[in-house]
């Protein structure tokens, strides 16, 4: 209550005059508008009101048009942005797919190279194994000297495979008696020679006997030292049990 009285007391004369003036003007205008028969004033008031309405309508129409234009611009912007985003997304997807395809191609090439290398390595190992096997076989294969000792030893190995009995000593003693170790020896004076089938070779075998007791895998030649020994021992085994039992002409 004290504050209210203090504020009222502080109003100056100027303030009071202004308030009074505004109130008087308002009252005059109100009285003027209410005076009967003042048609001109009423018409003027209506004209002002109509002008205000028209102006307001125009302003509202302009605002509406501006708002619609703004909305249209925003819609166009959003459409353009959506298109750009879609294009960027499609581009990114294509780039990702291309990258994945490239990676898959590289992986496939790598797998093919690995497979080819594995096959090549397997083939190389197989060849190496075959070569090693052949080499071991070659090493195990006996090597015989090209003389009477080598011929007898080779003949004995063949005889063993074919189960033909005989010893080194039995063969050697008969060879020395029959041909003195000459594989080209031939008897051209005995009855066989007279009959046209001379004895030939290390163990002096005639052609019919050689042909009958020849062992497959040896040469078809009476003068061949190994073939001659094997055929003669085969004949001796059939007739005497073994070449070891032969101590004279047979």
Secondary structure as GFF3:
##gff-version 3
##sequence-region A 1 250
A	DSSP	alpha_helix	2	9	.	.	.	ID=ss1
A	DSSP	alpha_helix	13	34	.	.	.	ID=ss2
A	DSSP	alpha_helix	39	140	.	.	.	ID=ss3
A	DSSP	alpha_helix	148	161	.	.	.	ID=ss4
A	DSSP	alpha_helix	168	178	.	.	.	ID=ss5
A	DSSP	beta_strand	186	187	.	.	.	ID=ss6
A	DSSP	alpha_helix	191	194	.	.	.	ID=ss7
A	DSSP	beta_strand	199	200	.	.	.	ID=ss8
A	DSSP	alpha_helix	207	213	.	.	.	ID=ss9
A	DSSP	alpha_helix	225	240	.	.	.	ID=ss10
A	DSSP	three_ten_helix	243	245	.	.	.	ID=ss11
###
